[in-house]
Amino acid sequence: MPKLYEYFGLIVLFYANEHEPVHVHGKCQGREARAELLVVNGAVVEIRYAATPGRPPLTPQELRYFEEVVSARADDIVAKWIDFFVLHKPVRAEHITRRLK
């Protein structure tokens, strides 16, 4: 379960057995959401956020943090997806201590 970012208590990660489309999960104290990144010709053109079935949803503030980090780091998330799932390289987690917005 590669962790990508930690942002104000929110953990953004891939599950190790993921599948396309490119997406990440945001978790905080047992609550979870998912962000799907739509990529066209190598560029992120849309991000879709949704609750994760079977898990309690993120609080409104946690969801705002999740949206902030995913939108600010969308291209990096796609690069890390390729590194981890296509090239089988390890990814390094980043602890973000300042607001991205």
N, CA, C and O atoms as a MOPAC input file, in Angstrom:
PM7 MOZYME 1SCF
protein

 N      0.84700 1    -1.17200 1     0.00000 1
 C      0.00000 1     0.00000 1     0.00000 1
 C      0.89100 1     1.23400 1     0.00000 1
 O      1.17500 1     1.78600 1     1.06300 1
 N      1.33300 1     1.67200 1    -1.16500 1
 C      2.23600 1     2.81600 1    -1.22100 1
 C      1.55000 1     4.12700 1    -0.84000 1
 O      0.56000 1     4.53700 1    -1.44600 1
 N      2.10600 1     4.76100 1     0.17300 1
 C      1.62000 1     6.07500 1     0.59700 1
 C      2.30900 1     7.11900 1    -0.25900 1
 O      3.52600 1     7.07600 1    -0.44400 1
 N      1.52200 1     8.06700 1    -0.78500 1
 C      2.06300 1     9.11700 1    -1.62900 1
 C      2.27300 1    10.41000 1    -0.85600 1
 O      3.33200 1    11.03300 1    -0.93800 1
 N      1.24200 1    10.80600 1    -0.10000 1
 C      1.28600 1    12.08400 1     0.61100 1
 C      0.61000 1    11.95600 1     1.96700 1
 O     -0.30600 1    11.15800 1     2.16400 1
 N      1.09300 1    12.76700 1     2.88600 1
 C      0.39700 1    12.99300 1     4.13900 1
 C      0.15300 1    14.49400 1     4.20000 1
 O      1.08100 1    15.29500 1     4.08000 1
 N     -1.12000 1    14.86200 1     4.38900 1
 C     -1.50500 1    16.27500 1     4.30800 1
 C     -2.53100 1    16.55900 1     5.40000 1
 O     -3.69700 1    16.18500 1     5.27800 1
 N     -2.09300 1    17.22000 1     6.46200 1
 C     -2.95800 1    17.58800 1     7.58600 1
 C     -3.77200 1    16.40600 1     8.10600 1
 O     -4.98200 1    16.51700 1     8.30500 1
 N     -3.10600 1    15.28000 1     8.32300 1
 C     -3.74300 1    14.08700 1     8.87200 1
 C     -4.36600 1    13.17000 1     7.83900 1
 O     -4.74800 1    12.04500 1     8.16200 1
 N     -4.47200 1    13.62400 1     6.61600 1
 C     -5.03700 1    12.82400 1     5.53900 1
 C     -3.91300 1    12.06500 1     4.84000 1
 O     -2.86300 1    12.63500 1     4.54200 1
 N     -4.13300 1    10.80700 1     4.58800 1
 C     -3.16100 1     9.97500 1     3.87500 1
 C     -3.69500 1     9.73700 1     2.46100 1
 O     -4.84100 1     9.31900 1     2.29200 1
 N     -2.87000 1    10.00300 1     1.45100 1
 C     -3.22000 1     9.74700 1     0.05300 1
 C     -2.34900 1     8.59300 1    -0.41100 1
 O     -1.12600 1     8.62900 1    -0.27700 1
 N     -3.00100 1     7.55500 1    -0.96700 1
 C     -2.26400 1     6.32600 1    -1.27300 1
 C     -2.86400 1     5.57300 1    -2.43800 1
 O     -3.98700 1     5.83000 1    -2.87000 1
 N     -2.07100 1     4.62700 1    -2.93400 1
 C     -2.54300 1     3.59800 1    -3.86100 1
 C     -2.69100 1     2.33400 1    -3.04200 1
 O     -1.95800 1     2.13900 1    -2.07200 1
 N     -3.62200 1     1.47400 1    -3.41000 1
 C     -3.60100 1     0.11000 1    -2.90000 1
 C     -2.69000 1    -0.67300 1    -3.83400 1
 O     -2.65700 1    -0.39900 1    -5.03400 1
 N     -1.95900 1    -1.63000 1    -3.31000 1
 C     -0.94300 1    -2.33900 1    -4.09200 1
 C     -1.52800 1    -3.16500 1    -5.23500 1
 O     -0.81500 1    -3.48600 1    -6.18600 1
 N     -2.79800 1    -3.50900 1    -5.16100 1
 C     -3.41100 1    -4.33600 1    -6.20300 1
 C     -4.37200 1    -3.51500 1    -7.07000 1
 O     -5.40800 1    -4.02800 1    -7.49300 1
 N     -4.04700 1    -2.27000 1    -7.33300 1
 C     -4.93600 1    -1.36400 1    -8.06300 1
 C     -5.09400 1    -1.74500 1    -9.52500 1
 O     -4.39200 1    -2.61200 1   -10.04600 1
 N     -6.01400 1    -1.08900 1   -10.15500 1
 C     -6.36300 1    -1.30400 1   -11.55300 1
 C     -6.62100 1     0.06000 1   -12.18500 1
 O     -6.81500 1     1.04900 1   -11.47800 1
 N     -6.62300 1     0.11100 1   -13.49300 1
 C     -6.93100 1     1.36800 1   -14.16900 1
 C     -8.42200 1     1.63100 1   -14.04500 1
 O     -9.18300 1     0.68000 1   -13.86600 1
 N     -8.86600 1     2.85000 1   -14.13000 1
 C     -8.14500 1     4.07400 1   -14.43600 1
 C     -7.28400 1     4.54200 1   -13.25600 1
 O     -7.43100 1     4.06300 1   -12.13200 1
 N     -6.39100 1     5.48200 1   -13.54000 1
 C     -5.51600 1     6.03300 1   -12.50600 1
 C     -6.39300 1     6.64600 1   -11.41500 1
 O     -7.25000 1     7.48500 1   -11.69600 1
 N     -6.17300 1     6.22300 1   -10.17500 1
 C     -6.92300 1     6.77900 1    -9.06100 1
 C     -6.13500 1     6.62700 1    -7.77200 1
 O     -5.22900 1     5.80100 1    -7.66800 1
 N     -6.49900 1     7.44000 1    -6.79600 1
 C     -5.89700 1     7.38700 1    -5.46700 1
 C     -7.01100 1     7.36800 1    -4.43100 1
 O     -8.16000 1     7.71600 1    -4.70500 1
 N     -6.62900 1     6.95300 1    -3.24000 1
 C     -7.55200 1     6.93600 1    -2.11200 1
 C     -7.06100 1     7.93400 1    -1.07900 1
 O     -5.85900 1     8.08400 1    -0.86100 1
 N     -8.00200 1     8.61200 1    -0.45100 1
 C     -7.70700 1     9.49700 1     0.66400 1
 C     -8.30100 1     8.88500 1     1.91200 1
 O     -9.49500 1     8.58700 1     1.94700 1
 N     -7.47800 1     8.68900 1     2.95300 1
 C     -7.94500 1     8.04400 1     4.17900 1
 C     -7.62400 1     8.91300 1     5.38800 1
 O     -6.58300 1     9.56800 1     5.45600 1
 N     -8.54300 1     8.89500 1     6.32700 1
 C     -8.32800 1     9.59800 1     7.58400 1
 C     -9.18500 1     8.93600 1     8.66000 1
 O    -10.41300 1     8.97400 1     8.58700 1
 N     -8.55500 1     8.34200 1     9.63800 1
 C     -9.22900 1     7.73200 1    10.78100 1
 C    -10.37300 1     6.80800 1    10.38100 1
 O    -11.46900 1     6.89300 1    10.93400 1
 N    -10.11600 1     5.92800 1     9.42100 1
 C    -11.10800 1     4.94500 1     8.99900 1
 C    -12.07600 1     5.43600 1     7.94000 1
 O    -12.83600 1     4.64500 1     7.38200 1
 N    -12.06000 1     6.71600 1     7.65900 1
 C    -12.91500 1     7.27500 1     6.60900 1
 C    -12.12100 1     7.30400 1     5.30100 1
 O    -10.89200 1     7.37400 1     5.30500 1
 N    -12.85400 1     7.25000 1     4.17900 1
 C    -12.12800 1     7.13900 1     2.90400 1
 C    -12.92600 1     7.72000 1     1.74300 1
 O    -14.15700 1     7.70800 1     1.74600 1
 N    -12.20000 1     8.22600 1     0.75300 1
 C    -12.76900 1     8.67300 1    -0.52300 1
 C    -11.79600 1     8.27600 1    -1.62300 1
 O    -10.67800 1     7.83400 1    -1.36000 1
 N    -12.24200 1     8.44100 1    -2.84100 1
 C    -11.44700 1     8.05400 1    -4.00900 1
 C    -11.45500 1     9.19500 1    -5.01200 1
 O    -12.46200 1     9.88600 1    -5.16900 1
 N    -10.33300 1     9.39100 1    -5.68800 1
 C    -10.24100 1    10.38700 1    -6.75700 1
 C     -9.72100 1     9.68300 1    -8.00700 1
 O     -8.65000 1     9.07600 1    -7.99500 1
 N    -10.49000 1     9.77400 1    -9.07100 1
 C    -10.11600 1     9.18200 1   -10.35100 1
 C     -9.61100 1    10.29600 1   -11.26200 1
 O    -10.29400 1    11.30000 1   -11.46400 1
 N     -8.41400 1    10.11200 1   -11.80900 1
 C     -7.80300 1    11.10700 1   -12.68000 1
 C     -7.96700 1    10.65700 1   -14.12400 1
 O     -7.46400 1     9.60500 1   -14.52000 1
 N     -8.67000 1    11.46000 1   -14.90200 1
 C     -8.86900 1    11.14500 1   -16.31300 1
 C     -7.72800 1    11.76600 1   -17.10600 1
 O     -7.52000 1    12.97900 1   -17.07900 1
 N     -6.99300 1    10.91300 1   -17.81400 1
 C     -5.80400 1    11.33800 1   -18.53900 1
 C     -6.05300 1    11.17500 1   -20.03600 1
 O     -6.43000 1    10.09700 1   -20.49600 1
 N     -5.83800 1    12.26100 1   -20.79900 1
 C     -5.98100 1    12.24200 1   -22.25400 1
 C     -4.68400 1    12.78600 1   -22.84100 1
 O     -4.27100 1    13.90500 1   -22.53500 1
 N     -4.05200 1    11.98200 1   -23.68600 1
 C     -2.78600 1    12.36200 1   -24.32000 1
 C     -1.74900 1    12.81400 1   -23.29000 1
 O     -1.02000 1    13.78100 1   -23.51100 1
 N     -1.69600 1    12.11100 1   -22.17900 1
 C     -0.68800 1    12.38200 1   -21.16000 1
 C     -0.99100 1    13.52600 1   -20.21600 1
 O     -0.17300 1    13.83800 1   -19.35000 1
 N     -2.15800 1    14.16700 1   -20.36100 1
 C     -2.50700 1    15.29000 1   -19.49100 1
 C     -3.76600 1    14.97100 1   -18.69400 1
 O     -4.70400 1    14.36600 1   -19.21400 1
 N     -3.78000 1    15.38000 1   -17.43600 1
 C     -4.95900 1    15.20200 1   -16.59200 1
 C     -5.99000 1    16.23700 1   -17.03500 1
 O     -5.73900 1    17.44000 1   -16.96700 1
 N     -7.14900 1    15.76300 1   -17.48800 1
 C     -8.18600 1    16.66800 1   -17.98400 1
 C     -9.36500 1    16.78700 1   -17.02800 1
 O    -10.15400 1    17.72700 1   -17.13100 1
 N     -9.49000 1    15.84900 1   -16.10600 1
 C    -10.60200 1    15.88400 1   -15.16000 1
 C    -10.26400 1    15.01900 1   -13.96000 1
 O     -9.55100 1    14.02200 1   -14.07900 1
 N    -10.78200 1    15.40900 1   -12.80100 1
 C    -10.64400 1    14.61300 1   -11.58200 1
 C    -12.04200 1    14.39500 1   -11.03900 1
 O    -12.78900 1    15.35200 1   -10.83300 1
 N    -12.39900 1    13.14300 1   -10.80600 1
 C    -13.71800 1    12.78900 1   -10.26900 1
 C    -13.53900 1    12.23800 1    -8.85600 1
 O    -12.75000 1    11.32200 1    -8.62500 1
 N    -14.28000 1    12.81000 1    -7.92900 1
 C    -14.21900 1    12.39000 1    -6.53000 1
 C    -15.46300 1    11.59000 1    -6.19000 1
 O    -16.56000 1    11.90800 1    -6.64900 1
 N    -15.29000 1    10.54900 1    -5.38300 1
 C    -16.42400 1     9.71600 1    -4.98700 1
 C    -16.13300 1     9.06800 1    -3.64100 1
 O    -14.98200 1     8.93100 1    -3.22700 1
 N    -17.20200 1     8.67700 1    -2.97700 1
 C    -17.06300 1     7.91200 1    -1.73800 1
 C    -16.55400 1     6.52200 1    -2.08800 1
 O    -16.74300 1     6.04700 1    -3.20800 1
 N    -15.91600 1     5.88000 1    -1.13900 1
 C    -15.44500 1     4.51400 1    -1.33200 1
 C    -16.50600 1     3.56700 1    -0.77700 1
 O    -16.83000 1     3.63900 1     0.40900 1
 N    -17.05400 1     2.68100 1    -1.60800 1
 C    -18.09600 1     1.76800 1    -1.12400 1
 C    -17.62300 1     0.95500 1     0.08000 1
 O    -16.50500 1     0.44000 1     0.10500 1
 N    -18.49800 1     0.85400 1     1.07000 1
 C    -18.19800 1     0.05900 1     2.25100 1
 C    -17.36800 1     0.77100 1     3.29800 1
 O    -17.05000 1     0.17800 1     4.33000 1
 N    -17.00700 1     2.01800 1     3.06900 1
 C    -16.20400 1     2.78800 1     4.02900 1
 C    -16.95300 1     4.05700 1     4.40200 1
 O    -17.65000 1     4.62300 1     3.56000 1
 N    -16.83000 1     4.51600 1     5.63400 1
 C    -17.43200 1     5.81000 1     5.97900 1
 C    -16.77700 1     6.91700 1     5.15100 1
 O    -15.57900 1     6.84300 1     4.87700 1
 N    -17.53500 1     7.94300 1     4.74700 1
 C    -16.96200 1     9.01000 1     3.91600 1
 C    -16.09000 1     9.96200 1     4.72200 1
 O    -16.22300 1    10.06400 1     5.94100 1
 N    -15.20400 1    10.65400 1     4.03000 1
 C    -14.41100 1    11.70200 1     4.66000 1
 C    -15.35000 1    12.81600 1     5.13300 1
 O    -16.42500 1    13.02100 1     4.56900 1
 N    -14.92900 1    13.52100 1     6.16600 1
 C    -15.69000 1    14.68700 1     6.61200 1
 C    -15.54800 1    15.77200 1     5.54100 1
 O    -14.65700 1    15.67900 1     4.69800 1
 N    -16.40300 1    16.79700 1     5.55500 1
 C    -16.26500 1    17.86600 1     4.55900 1
 C    -14.87200 1    18.51100 1     4.55400 1
 O    -14.34000 1    18.79700 1     3.48100 1
 N    -14.28200 1    18.74300 1     5.70800 1
 C    -12.94100 1    19.34400 1     5.74900 1
 C    -11.89700 1    18.38400 1     5.19900 1
 O    -11.01400 1    18.80000 1     4.44900 1
 N    -11.98300 1    17.10500 1     5.55800 1
 C    -11.04400 1    16.11100 1     5.03000 1
 C    -11.16800 1    16.02100 1     3.51100 1
 O    -10.16700 1    15.89800 1     2.80600 1
 N    -12.39800 1    16.08100 1     3.01500 1
 C    -12.61600 1    16.02600 1     1.57300 1
 C    -12.00000 1    17.25000 1     0.88700 1
 O    -11.43100 1    17.11900 1    -0.19700 1
 N    -12.10100 1    18.43500 1     1.49600 1
 C    -11.45200 1    19.63200 1     0.93600 1
 C     -9.93700 1    19.43400 1     0.87200 1
 O     -9.30900 1    19.76700 1    -0.13400 1
 N     -9.34800 1    18.89200 1     1.94300 1
 C     -7.91100 1    18.62400 1     1.93600 1
 C     -7.55000 1    17.62700 1     0.82700 1
 O     -6.55500 1    17.79900 1     0.12400 1
 N     -8.36600 1    16.59300 1     0.68500 1
 C     -8.13300 1    15.58500 1    -0.34600 1
 C     -8.18100 1    16.23600 1    -1.73100 1
 O     -7.30700 1    15.99100 1    -2.56200 1
 N     -9.19000 1    17.05700 1    -1.97600 1
 C     -9.30300 1    17.74200 1    -3.26000 1
 C     -8.12000 1    18.68000 1    -3.50000 1
 O     -7.62600 1    18.77800 1    -4.62300 1
 N     -7.66400 1    19.36400 1    -2.45700 1
 C     -6.51200 1    20.27100 1    -2.59100 1
 C     -5.26900 1    19.51300 1    -3.03000 1
 O     -4.60200 1    19.90600 1    -3.98800 1
 N     -4.95800 1    18.43200 1    -2.33300 1
 C     -3.70700 1    17.72200 1    -2.62100 1
 C     -3.78200 1    17.01200 1    -3.97000 1
 O     -2.79900 1    17.00300 1    -4.71100 1
 N     -4.91600 1    16.42100 1    -4.30100 1
 C     -5.01800 1    15.71700 1    -5.57900 1
 C     -4.95700 1    16.70400 1    -6.74200 1
 O     -4.26400 1    16.45000 1    -7.72800 1
 N     -5.66600 1    17.81800 1    -6.64500 1
 C     -5.62600 1    18.77600 1    -7.75600 1
 C     -4.24300 1    19.42300 1    -7.89900 1
 O     -3.78700 1    19.66600 1    -9.01600 1
 N     -3.57900 1    19.70200 1    -6.78100 1
 C     -2.25000 1    20.31900 1    -6.83700 1
 C     -1.18000 1    19.35500 1    -7.32800 1
 O     -0.19600 1    19.78200 1    -7.93200 1
 N     -1.35700 1    18.07000 1    -7.07900 1
 C     -0.33100 1    17.08300 1    -7.40800 1
 C     -0.78500 1    16.07300 1    -8.46700 1
 O     -0.22000 1    14.98300 1    -8.55400 1
 N     -1.78100 1    16.41300 1    -9.25900 1
 C     -2.35200 1    15.46600 1   -10.22800 1
 C     -1.30300 1    14.87500 1   -11.17400 1
 O     -1.26100 1    13.66000 1   -11.36800 1
 N     -0.46600 1    15.71800 1   -11.75600 1
 C      0.55000 1    15.20100 1   -12.68800 1
 C      1.54900 1    14.30000 1   -11.97900 1
 O      1.99100 1    13.29700 1   -12.54000 1
 N      1.90500 1    14.65200 1   -10.74800 1
 C      2.82400 1    13.83200 1    -9.96300 1
 C      2.18800 1    12.48500 1    -9.61100 1
 O      2.87200 1    11.46100 1    -9.59000 1
 N      0.88000 1    12.48500 1    -9.33300 1
 C      0.17700 1    11.23000 1    -9.03800 1
 C      0.22900 1    10.30100 1   -10.24200 1
 O      0.47700 1     9.10500 1   -10.09300 1
 N     -0.00200 1    10.83900 1   -11.42900 1
 C      0.05900 1    10.02300 1   -12.64600 1
 C      1.47100 1     9.47100 1   -12.83600 1
 O      1.63500 1     8.30100 1   -13.18000 1
 N      2.48500 1    10.29400 1   -12.61700 1
 C      3.87600 1     9.83300 1   -12.74900 1
 C      4.17500 1     8.73100 1   -11.74400 1
 O      4.83800 1     7.74900 1   -12.07700 1
 N      3.68700 1     8.88700 1   -10.51300 1
 C      3.91100 1     7.84900 1    -9.49400 1
 C      3.15200 1     6.57200 1    -9.83000 1
 O      3.63700 1     5.47500 1    -9.55700 1
 N      1.96400 1     6.70300 1   -10.42000 1
 C      1.20200 1     5.52700 1   -10.85000 1
 C      2.03000 1     4.73900 1   -11.88300 1
 O      2.16000 1     3.51900 1   -11.78600 1
 N      2.57900 1     5.45300 1   -12.86200 1
 C      3.38700 1     4.80100 1   -13.89600 1
 C      4.62600 1     4.16100 1   -13.27000 1
 O      4.95200 1     3.01400 1   -13.57600 1
 N      5.30800 1     4.88700 1   -12.40600 1
 C      6.49100 1     4.32800 1   -11.74300 1
 C      6.15000 1     3.04400 1   -10.99200 1
 O      6.85200 1     2.04100 1   -11.12100 1
 N      5.07500 1     3.07600 1   -10.20800 1
 C      4.76600 1     1.93100 1    -9.34900 1
 C      4.14100 1     0.76700 1   -10.10600 1
 O      4.59500 1    -0.36900 1    -9.97300 1
 N      3.10200 1     1.03300 1   -10.90100 1
 C      2.35600 1    -0.05900 1   -11.51700 1
 C      2.90000 1    -0.50300 1   -12.86800 1
 O      2.71200 1    -1.65900 1   -13.24700 1
 N      3.56500 1     0.37300 1   -13.60000 1
 C      4.08400 1     0.00600 1   -14.92400 1
 C      5.56600 1    -0.35200 1   -14.85000 1
 O      5.99000 1    -1.39300 1   -15.35100 1
 N      6.34600 1     0.52500 1   -14.22000 1
 C      7.79600 1     0.31600 1   -14.15800 1
 C      8.25300 1    -0.44200 1   -12.92300 1
 O      9.42800 1    -0.79000 1   -12.80800 1
 N      7.33700 1    -0.70300 1   -11.99800 1
 C      7.61400 1    -1.45500 1   -10.76700 1
 C      8.74400 1    -0.84100 1    -9.93900 1
 O      9.59700 1    -1.54100 1    -9.39200 1
 N      8.71900 1     0.48500 1    -9.86800 1
 C      9.68200 1     1.22300 1    -9.06100 1
 C      9.02200 1     1.63300 1    -7.74800 1
 O      7.80700 1     1.82400 1    -7.70600 1
 N      9.78700 1     1.77000 1    -6.69600 1
 C      9.19700 1     2.25900 1    -5.44400 1
 C      8.85300 1     3.74500 1    -5.56200 1
 O      9.48000 1     4.48100 1    -6.32500 1
 N      7.85400 1     4.16800 1    -4.79900 1
 C      7.50700 1     5.58600 1    -4.76000 1
 C      7.77700 1     6.10400 1    -3.35800 1
 O      7.65000 1     5.37600 1    -2.37400 1
 N      8.14600 1     7.36200 1    -3.28500 1
 C      8.49600 1     7.97000 1    -2.01400 1
 C      7.34400 1     8.84500 1    -1.52100 1
 O      6.79100 1     9.64600 1    -2.27400 1
 N      6.99400 1     8.67800 1    -0.25300 1
 C      5.93300 1     9.47900 1     0.35200 1
 C      6.45000 1    10.88100 1     0.65600 1
 O      7.63000 1    11.08000 1     0.94300 1
 N      5.54100 1    11.83800 1     0.58400 1
 C      5.87900 1    13.22800 1     0.87200 1
 C      4.96200 1    13.72700 1     1.97800 1
 O      3.74300 1    13.58400 1     1.89100 1
 N      5.54000 1    14.30400 1     3.00500 1
 C      4.76900 1    14.90900 1     4.09300 1
 C      4.65000 1    16.39800 1     3.78700 1
 O      5.64400 1    17.12500 1     3.80500 1
 N      3.43800 1    16.84300 1     3.50800 1
 C      3.19700 1    18.24400 1     3.13700 1
 C      2.74700 1    18.99300 1     4.37700 1
 O      1.73600 1    18.63900 1     4.98300 1
 N      3.48400 1    20.01900 1     4.75800 1
 C      3.19600 1    20.71300 1     6.00900 1
 C      2.58000 1    22.10500 1     5.81000 1
 O      2.19300 1    22.74900 1     6.78500 1
 N      2.48600 1    22.57200 1     4.56800 1
 C      1.88200 1    23.87500 1     4.29200 1
 C      0.69300 1    23.71000 1     3.36600 1
 O      0.66300 1    22.81100 1     2.52600 1
 N     -0.27900 1    24.58200 1     3.52700 1
 C     -1.46400 1    24.52200 1     2.67900 1
 C     -1.05700 1    24.68400 1     1.21700 1
 O     -0.18500 1    25.48700 1     0.88600 1
 N     -1.69100 1    23.92000 1     0.36500 1
 C     -1.40100 1    23.94800 1    -1.06800 1
 C     -2.25800 1    24.95900 1    -1.80600 1
 O     -1.92100 1    25.35500 1    -2.92100 1
 N     -3.34500 1    25.37600 1    -1.21100 1
 C     -4.29100 1    26.25400 1    -1.89400 1
 C     -3.85100 1    27.69300 1    -1.85200 1
 O     -4.53900 1    28.56500 1    -2.38300 1

